[in-house]
Amino acid sequence: MFEKLVHIICNYVEVEPENIRPDSRFMEDLGFTSFDFMSMLGEIEDEFDVEVEQTKAADIRTVQEAADYLEKLMAEA
């Protein structure tokens, strides 16, 4: 899941895949804007056929938190 997320992240920000770590923060470390983050969530929903709750998305700060949340959503689907 982490590797798939890294690939998607690289579509939105100018960061090399090897520089994205589980503890990388979307805004502070990777340079995401709010618009980038919401756009990425839309792509994740399409890619993984899940629905991301906006209230939960607001709590996601790191790449690992996003991967964990996605795995949880997919397990419930």
Phi and psi restraints in degrees (range 20) as a CNS / XPLOR table:
assign (resid 1 and name C) (resid 2 and name N)
       (resid 2 and name CA) (resid 2 and name C) 1.0 -58.9 20.0 2
assign (resid 2 and name N) (resid 2 and name CA)
       (resid 2 and name C) (resid 3 and name N) 1.0 -45.3 20.0 2
assign (resid 2 and name C) (resid 3 and name N)
       (resid 3 and name CA) (resid 3 and name C) 1.0 -62.9 20.0 2
assign (resid 3 and name N) (resid 3 and name CA)
       (resid 3 and name C) (resid 4 and name N) 1.0 -39.8 20.0 2
assign (resid 3 and name C) (resid 4 and name N)
       (resid 4 and name CA) (resid 4 and name C) 1.0 -63.7 20.0 2
assign (resid 4 and name N) (resid 4 and name CA)
       (resid 4 and name C) (resid 5 and name N) 1.0 -41.1 20.0 2
assign (resid 4 and name C) (resid 5 and name N)
       (resid 5 and name CA) (resid 5 and name C) 1.0 -64.0 20.0 2
assign (resid 5 and name N) (resid 5 and name CA)
       (resid 5 and name C) (resid 6 and name N) 1.0 -41.3 20.0 2
assign (resid 5 and name C) (resid 6 and name N)
       (resid 6 and name CA) (resid 6 and name C) 1.0 -58.7 20.0 2
assign (resid 6 and name N) (resid 6 and name CA)
       (resid 6 and name C) (resid 7 and name N) 1.0 -44.0 20.0 2
assign (resid 6 and name C) (resid 7 and name N)
       (resid 7 and name CA) (resid 7 and name C) 1.0 -59.2 20.0 2
assign (resid 7 and name N) (resid 7 and name CA)
       (resid 7 and name C) (resid 8 and name N) 1.0 -44.8 20.0 2
assign (resid 7 and name C) (resid 8 and name N)
       (resid 8 and name CA) (resid 8 and name C) 1.0 -66.4 20.0 2
assign (resid 8 and name N) (resid 8 and name CA)
       (resid 8 and name C) (resid 9 and name N) 1.0 -43.2 20.0 2
assign (resid 8 and name C) (resid 9 and name N)
       (resid 9 and name CA) (resid 9 and name C) 1.0 -56.1 20.0 2
assign (resid 9 and name N) (resid 9 and name CA)
       (resid 9 and name C) (resid 10 and name N) 1.0 -40.8 20.0 2
assign (resid 9 and name C) (resid 10 and name N)
       (resid 10 and name CA) (resid 10 and name C) 1.0 -66.2 20.0 2
assign (resid 10 and name N) (resid 10 and name CA)
       (resid 10 and name C) (resid 11 and name N) 1.0 -16.4 20.0 2
assign (resid 10 and name C) (resid 11 and name N)
       (resid 11 and name CA) (resid 11 and name C) 1.0 -74.5 20.0 2
assign (resid 11 and name N) (resid 11 and name CA)
       (resid 11 and name C) (resid 12 and name N) 1.0 -17.8 20.0 2
assign (resid 11 and name C) (resid 12 and name N)
       (resid 12 and name CA) (resid 12 and name C) 1.0 -110.6 20.0 2
assign (resid 12 and name N) (resid 12 and name CA)
       (resid 12 and name C) (resid 13 and name N) 1.0 -26.9 20.0 2
assign (resid 12 and name C) (resid 13 and name N)
       (resid 13 and name CA) (resid 13 and name C) 1.0 -134.4 20.0 2
assign (resid 13 and name N) (resid 13 and name CA)
       (resid 13 and name C) (resid 14 and name N) 1.0 155.3 20.0 2
assign (resid 13 and name C) (resid 14 and name N)
       (resid 14 and name CA) (resid 14 and name C) 1.0 -85.1 20.0 2
assign (resid 14 and name N) (resid 14 and name CA)
       (resid 14 and name C) (resid 15 and name N) 1.0 75.4 20.0 2
assign (resid 14 and name C) (resid 15 and name N)
       (resid 15 and name CA) (resid 15 and name C) 1.0 -133.3 20.0 2
assign (resid 15 and name N) (resid 15 and name CA)
       (resid 15 and name C) (resid 16 and name N) 1.0 136.5 20.0 2
assign (resid 15 and name C) (resid 16 and name N)
       (resid 16 and name CA) (resid 16 and name C) 1.0 -72.7 20.0 2
assign (resid 16 and name N) (resid 16 and name CA)
       (resid 16 and name C) (resid 17 and name N) 1.0 139.6 20.0 2
assign (resid 16 and name C) (resid 17 and name N)
       (resid 17 and name CA) (resid 17 and name C) 1.0 -52.6 20.0 2
assign (resid 17 and name N) (resid 17 and name CA)
       (resid 17 and name C) (resid 18 and name N) 1.0 -38.2 20.0 2
assign (resid 17 and name C) (resid 18 and name N)
       (resid 18 and name CA) (resid 18 and name C) 1.0 -69.6 20.0 2
assign (resid 18 and name N) (resid 18 and name CA)
       (resid 18 and name C) (resid 19 and name N) 1.0 -13.0 20.0 2
assign (resid 18 and name C) (resid 19 and name N)
       (resid 19 and name CA) (resid 19 and name C) 1.0 -92.8 20.0 2
assign (resid 19 and name N) (resid 19 and name CA)
       (resid 19 and name C) (resid 20 and name N) 1.0 0.0 20.0 2
assign (resid 19 and name C) (resid 20 and name N)
       (resid 20 and name CA) (resid 20 and name C) 1.0 -97.3 20.0 2
assign (resid 20 and name N) (resid 20 and name CA)
       (resid 20 and name C) (resid 21 and name N) 1.0 118.6 20.0 2
assign (resid 20 and name C) (resid 21 and name N)
       (resid 21 and name CA) (resid 21 and name C) 1.0 -112.4 20.0 2
assign (resid 21 and name N) (resid 21 and name CA)
       (resid 21 and name C) (resid 22 and name N) 1.0 163.9 20.0 2
assign (resid 21 and name C) (resid 22 and name N)
       (resid 22 and name CA) (resid 22 and name C) 1.0 -55.9 20.0 2
assign (resid 22 and name N) (resid 22 and name CA)
       (resid 22 and name C) (resid 23 and name N) 1.0 -33.3 20.0 2
assign (resid 22 and name C) (resid 23 and name N)
       (resid 23 and name CA) (resid 23 and name C) 1.0 -92.6 20.0 2
assign (resid 23 and name N) (resid 23 and name CA)
       (resid 23 and name C) (resid 24 and name N) 1.0 7.6 20.0 2
assign (resid 23 and name C) (resid 24 and name N)
       (resid 24 and name CA) (resid 24 and name C) 1.0 -65.6 20.0 2
assign (resid 24 and name N) (resid 24 and name CA)
       (resid 24 and name C) (resid 25 and name N) 1.0 130.9 20.0 2
assign (resid 24 and name C) (resid 25 and name N)
       (resid 25 and name CA) (resid 25 and name C) 1.0 -91.7 20.0 2
assign (resid 25 and name N) (resid 25 and name CA)
       (resid 25 and name C) (resid 26 and name N) 1.0 136.4 20.0 2
assign (resid 25 and name C) (resid 26 and name N)
       (resid 26 and name CA) (resid 26 and name C) 1.0 -58.3 20.0 2
assign (resid 26 and name N) (resid 26 and name CA)
       (resid 26 and name C) (resid 27 and name N) 1.0 -51.8 20.0 2
assign (resid 26 and name C) (resid 27 and name N)
       (resid 27 and name CA) (resid 27 and name C) 1.0 -77.5 20.0 2
assign (resid 27 and name N) (resid 27 and name CA)
       (resid 27 and name C) (resid 28 and name N) 1.0 -54.8 20.0 2
assign (resid 27 and name C) (resid 28 and name N)
       (resid 28 and name CA) (resid 28 and name C) 1.0 -72.2 20.0 2
assign (resid 28 and name N) (resid 28 and name CA)
       (resid 28 and name C) (resid 29 and name N) 1.0 -42.4 20.0 2
assign (resid 28 and name C) (resid 29 and name N)
       (resid 29 and name CA) (resid 29 and name C) 1.0 -95.4 20.0 2
assign (resid 29 and name N) (resid 29 and name CA)
       (resid 29 and name C) (resid 30 and name N) 1.0 -36.1 20.0 2
assign (resid 29 and name C) (resid 30 and name N)
       (resid 30 and name CA) (resid 30 and name C) 1.0 -99.9 20.0 2
assign (resid 30 and name N) (resid 30 and name CA)
       (resid 30 and name C) (resid 31 and name N) 1.0 -10.5 20.0 2
assign (resid 30 and name C) (resid 31 and name N)
       (resid 31 and name CA) (resid 31 and name C) 1.0 80.7 20.0 2
assign (resid 31 and name N) (resid 31 and name CA)
       (resid 31 and name C) (resid 32 and name N) 1.0 22.1 20.0 2
assign (resid 31 and name C) (resid 32 and name N)
       (resid 32 and name CA) (resid 32 and name C) 1.0 -67.6 20.0 2
assign (resid 32 and name N) (resid 32 and name CA)
       (resid 32 and name C) (resid 33 and name N) 1.0 144.2 20.0 2
assign (resid 32 and name C) (resid 33 and name N)
       (resid 33 and name CA) (resid 33 and name C) 1.0 -96.3 20.0 2
assign (resid 33 and name N) (resid 33 and name CA)
       (resid 33 and name C) (resid 34 and name N) 1.0 168.7 20.0 2
assign (resid 33 and name C) (resid 34 and name N)
       (resid 34 and name CA) (resid 34 and name C) 1.0 -58.6 20.0 2
assign (resid 34 and name N) (resid 34 and name CA)
       (resid 34 and name C) (resid 35 and name N) 1.0 -39.6 20.0 2
assign (resid 34 and name C) (resid 35 and name N)
       (resid 35 and name CA) (resid 35 and name C) 1.0 -64.9 20.0 2
assign (resid 35 and name N) (resid 35 and name CA)
       (resid 35 and name C) (resid 36 and name N) 1.0 -43.9 20.0 2
assign (resid 35 and name C) (resid 36 and name N)
       (resid 36 and name CA) (resid 36 and name C) 1.0 -57.5 20.0 2
assign (resid 36 and name N) (resid 36 and name CA)
       (resid 36 and name C) (resid 37 and name N) 1.0 -45.3 20.0 2
assign (resid 36 and name C) (resid 37 and name N)
       (resid 37 and name CA) (resid 37 and name C) 1.0 -63.5 20.0 2
assign (resid 37 and name N) (resid 37 and name CA)
       (resid 37 and name C) (resid 38 and name N) 1.0 -45.5 20.0 2
assign (resid 37 and name C) (resid 38 and name N)
       (resid 38 and name CA) (resid 38 and name C) 1.0 -66.8 20.0 2
assign (resid 38 and name N) (resid 38 and name CA)
       (resid 38 and name C) (resid 39 and name N) 1.0 -37.6 20.0 2
assign (resid 38 and name C) (resid 39 and name N)
       (resid 39 and name CA) (resid 39 and name C) 1.0 -63.3 20.0 2
assign (resid 39 and name N) (resid 39 and name CA)
       (resid 39 and name C) (resid 40 and name N) 1.0 -42.3 20.0 2
assign (resid 39 and name C) (resid 40 and name N)
       (resid 40 and name CA) (resid 40 and name C) 1.0 -63.3 20.0 2
assign (resid 40 and name N) (resid 40 and name CA)
       (resid 40 and name C) (resid 41 and name N) 1.0 -40.4 20.0 2
assign (resid 40 and name C) (resid 41 and name N)
       (resid 41 and name CA) (resid 41 and name C) 1.0 -60.9 20.0 2
assign (resid 41 and name N) (resid 41 and name CA)
       (resid 41 and name C) (resid 42 and name N) 1.0 -38.8 20.0 2
assign (resid 41 and name C) (resid 42 and name N)
       (resid 42 and name CA) (resid 42 and name C) 1.0 -61.4 20.0 2
assign (resid 42 and name N) (resid 42 and name CA)
       (resid 42 and name C) (resid 43 and name N) 1.0 -42.8 20.0 2
assign (resid 42 and name C) (resid 43 and name N)
       (resid 43 and name CA) (resid 43 and name C) 1.0 -65.3 20.0 2
assign (resid 43 and name N) (resid 43 and name CA)
       (resid 43 and name C) (resid 44 and name N) 1.0 -40.2 20.0 2
assign (resid 43 and name C) (resid 44 and name N)
       (resid 44 and name CA) (resid 44 and name C) 1.0 -61.9 20.0 2
assign (resid 44 and name N) (resid 44 and name CA)
       (resid 44 and name C) (resid 45 and name N) 1.0 -42.2 20.0 2
assign (resid 44 and name C) (resid 45 and name N)
       (resid 45 and name CA) (resid 45 and name C) 1.0 -59.9 20.0 2
assign (resid 45 and name N) (resid 45 and name CA)
       (resid 45 and name C) (resid 46 and name N) 1.0 -44.2 20.0 2
assign (resid 45 and name C) (resid 46 and name N)
       (resid 46 and name CA) (resid 46 and name C) 1.0 -67.4 20.0 2
assign (resid 46 and name N) (resid 46 and name CA)
       (resid 46 and name C) (resid 47 and name N) 1.0 -45.3 20.0 2
assign (resid 46 and name C) (resid 47 and name N)
       (resid 47 and name CA) (resid 47 and name C) 1.0 -64.0 20.0 2
assign (resid 47 and name N) (resid 47 and name CA)
       (resid 47 and name C) (resid 48 and name N) 1.0 -42.8 20.0 2
assign (resid 47 and name C) (resid 48 and name N)
       (resid 48 and name CA) (resid 48 and name C) 1.0 -104.8 20.0 2
assign (resid 48 and name N) (resid 48 and name CA)
       (resid 48 and name C) (resid 49 and name N) 1.0 0.7 20.0 2
assign (resid 48 and name C) (resid 49 and name N)
       (resid 49 and name CA) (resid 49 and name C) 1.0 54.2 20.0 2
assign (resid 49 and name N) (resid 49 and name CA)
       (resid 49 and name C) (resid 50 and name N) 1.0 51.6 20.0 2
assign (resid 49 and name C) (resid 50 and name N)
       (resid 50 and name CA) (resid 50 and name C) 1.0 -129.3 20.0 2
assign (resid 50 and name N) (resid 50 and name CA)
       (resid 50 and name C) (resid 51 and name N) 1.0 166.6 20.0 2
assign (resid 50 and name C) (resid 51 and name N)
       (resid 51 and name CA) (resid 51 and name C) 1.0 -118.3 20.0 2
assign (resid 51 and name N) (resid 51 and name CA)
       (resid 51 and name C) (resid 52 and name N) 1.0 118.0 20.0 2
assign (resid 51 and name C) (resid 52 and name N)
       (resid 52 and name CA) (resid 52 and name C) 1.0 -86.6 20.0 2
assign (resid 52 and name N) (resid 52 and name CA)
       (resid 52 and name C) (resid 53 and name N) 1.0 125.0 20.0 2
assign (resid 52 and name C) (resid 53 and name N)
       (resid 53 and name CA) (resid 53 and name C) 1.0 -75.2 20.0 2
assign (resid 53 and name N) (resid 53 and name CA)
       (resid 53 and name C) (resid 54 and name N) 1.0 129.5 20.0 2
assign (resid 53 and name C) (resid 54 and name N)
       (resid 54 and name CA) (resid 54 and name C) 1.0 -60.2 20.0 2
assign (resid 54 and name N) (resid 54 and name CA)
       (resid 54 and name C) (resid 55 and name N) 1.0 -36.3 20.0 2
assign (resid 54 and name C) (resid 55 and name N)
       (resid 55 and name CA) (resid 55 and name C) 1.0 -66.8 20.0 2
assign (resid 55 and name N) (resid 55 and name CA)
       (resid 55 and name C) (resid 56 and name N) 1.0 -36.7 20.0 2
assign (resid 55 and name C) (resid 56 and name N)
       (resid 56 and name CA) (resid 56 and name C) 1.0 -72.0 20.0 2
assign (resid 56 and name N) (resid 56 and name CA)
       (resid 56 and name C) (resid 57 and name N) 1.0 -39.4 20.0 2
assign (resid 56 and name C) (resid 57 and name N)
       (resid 57 and name CA) (resid 57 and name C) 1.0 -59.6 20.0 2
assign (resid 57 and name N) (resid 57 and name CA)
       (resid 57 and name C) (resid 58 and name N) 1.0 -35.2 20.0 2
assign (resid 57 and name C) (resid 58 and name N)
       (resid 58 and name CA) (resid 58 and name C) 1.0 -65.0 20.0 2
assign (resid 58 and name N) (resid 58 and name CA)
       (resid 58 and name C) (resid 59 and name N) 1.0 -21.7 20.0 2
assign (resid 58 and name C) (resid 59 and name N)
       (resid 59 and name CA) (resid 59 and name C) 1.0 -90.2 20.0 2
assign (resid 59 and name N) (resid 59 and name CA)
       (resid 59 and name C) (resid 60 and name N) 1.0 -9.7 20.0 2
assign (resid 59 and name C) (resid 60 and name N)
       (resid 60 and name CA) (resid 60 and name C) 1.0 -80.5 20.0 2
assign (resid 60 and name N) (resid 60 and name CA)
       (resid 60 and name C) (resid 61 and name N) 1.0 121.7 20.0 2
assign (resid 60 and name C) (resid 61 and name N)
       (resid 61 and name CA) (resid 61 and name C) 1.0 -113.7 20.0 2
assign (resid 61 and name N) (resid 61 and name CA)
       (resid 61 and name C) (resid 62 and name N) 1.0 -37.1 20.0 2
assign (resid 61 and name C) (resid 62 and name N)
       (resid 62 and name CA) (resid 62 and name C) 1.0 -114.4 20.0 2
assign (resid 62 and name N) (resid 62 and name CA)
       (resid 62 and name C) (resid 63 and name N) 1.0 164.5 20.0 2
assign (resid 62 and name C) (resid 63 and name N)
       (resid 63 and name CA) (resid 63 and name C) 1.0 -62.2 20.0 2
assign (resid 63 and name N) (resid 63 and name CA)
       (resid 63 and name C) (resid 64 and name N) 1.0 -40.5 20.0 2
assign (resid 63 and name C) (resid 64 and name N)
       (resid 64 and name CA) (resid 64 and name C) 1.0 -64.5 20.0 2
assign (resid 64 and name N) (resid 64 and name CA)
       (resid 64 and name C) (resid 65 and name N) 1.0 -39.6 20.0 2
assign (resid 64 and name C) (resid 65 and name N)
       (resid 65 and name CA) (resid 65 and name C) 1.0 -61.2 20.0 2
assign (resid 65 and name N) (resid 65 and name CA)
       (resid 65 and name C) (resid 66 and name N) 1.0 -39.6 20.0 2
assign (resid 65 and name C) (resid 66 and name N)
       (resid 66 and name CA) (resid 66 and name C) 1.0 -65.4 20.0 2
assign (resid 66 and name N) (resid 66 and name CA)
       (resid 66 and name C) (resid 67 and name N) 1.0 -43.8 20.0 2
assign (resid 66 and name C) (resid 67 and name N)
       (resid 67 and name CA) (resid 67 and name C) 1.0 -62.6 20.0 2
assign (resid 67 and name N) (resid 67 and name CA)
       (resid 67 and name C) (resid 68 and name N) 1.0 -43.5 20.0 2
assign (resid 67 and name C) (resid 68 and name N)
       (resid 68 and name CA) (resid 68 and name C) 1.0 -62.5 20.0 2
assign (resid 68 and name N) (resid 68 and name CA)
       (resid 68 and name C) (resid 69 and name N) 1.0 -43.8 20.0 2
assign (resid 68 and name C) (resid 69 and name N)
       (resid 69 and name CA) (resid 69 and name C) 1.0 -64.2 20.0 2
assign (resid 69 and name N) (resid 69 and name CA)
       (resid 69 and name C) (resid 70 and name N) 1.0 -42.7 20.0 2
assign (resid 69 and name C) (resid 70 and name N)
       (resid 70 and name CA) (resid 70 and name C) 1.0 -62.4 20.0 2
assign (resid 70 and name N) (resid 70 and name CA)
       (resid 70 and name C) (resid 71 and name N) 1.0 -42.9 20.0 2
assign (resid 70 and name C) (resid 71 and name N)
       (resid 71 and name CA) (resid 71 and name C) 1.0 -62.0 20.0 2
assign (resid 71 and name N) (resid 71 and name CA)
       (resid 71 and name C) (resid 72 and name N) 1.0 -39.2 20.0 2
assign (resid 71 and name C) (resid 72 and name N)
       (resid 72 and name CA) (resid 72 and name C) 1.0 -64.1 20.0 2
assign (resid 72 and name N) (resid 72 and name CA)
       (resid 72 and name C) (resid 73 and name N) 1.0 -46.2 20.0 2
assign (resid 72 and name C) (resid 73 and name N)
       (resid 73 and name CA) (resid 73 and name C) 1.0 -60.4 20.0 2
assign (resid 73 and name N) (resid 73 and name CA)
       (resid 73 and name C) (resid 74 and name N) 1.0 -42.6 20.0 2
assign (resid 73 and name C) (resid 74 and name N)
       (resid 74 and name CA) (resid 74 and name C) 1.0 -69.5 20.0 2
assign (resid 74 and name N) (resid 74 and name CA)
       (resid 74 and name C) (resid 75 and name N) 1.0 -31.3 20.0 2
assign (resid 74 and name C) (resid 75 and name N)
       (resid 75 and name CA) (resid 75 and name C) 1.0 -69.6 20.0 2
assign (resid 75 and name N) (resid 75 and name CA)
       (resid 75 and name C) (resid 76 and name N) 1.0 -30.9 20.0 2
assign (resid 75 and name C) (resid 76 and name N)
       (resid 76 and name CA) (resid 76 and name C) 1.0 -80.5 20.0 2
assign (resid 76 and name N) (resid 76 and name CA)
       (resid 76 and name C) (resid 77 and name N) 1.0 -20.4 20.0 2
